């Protein structure tokens, strides 16, 4: 999965203490080695190696939040196909 700027991830309940009790984080930049992010509600910002972010995603500590606009677009396409 490619990790791009603007992607948003929900932080797992047990893992929130590592991210200032924030509910989610948003990717600001990915240079291929390091990922920069901000925490929601102004709780901070940080960076981590891309490998570590992929590890957190595999362990379900972080879950991608699907863009609502993409969901609407997909549901409209399904209706047209029927």
Helices and strands as residue ranges (DSSP letters): E 8-11, G 13-19, E 24-30, E 34-39, G 40-42, E 44-49, H 50-58, E 62-64, H 68-81
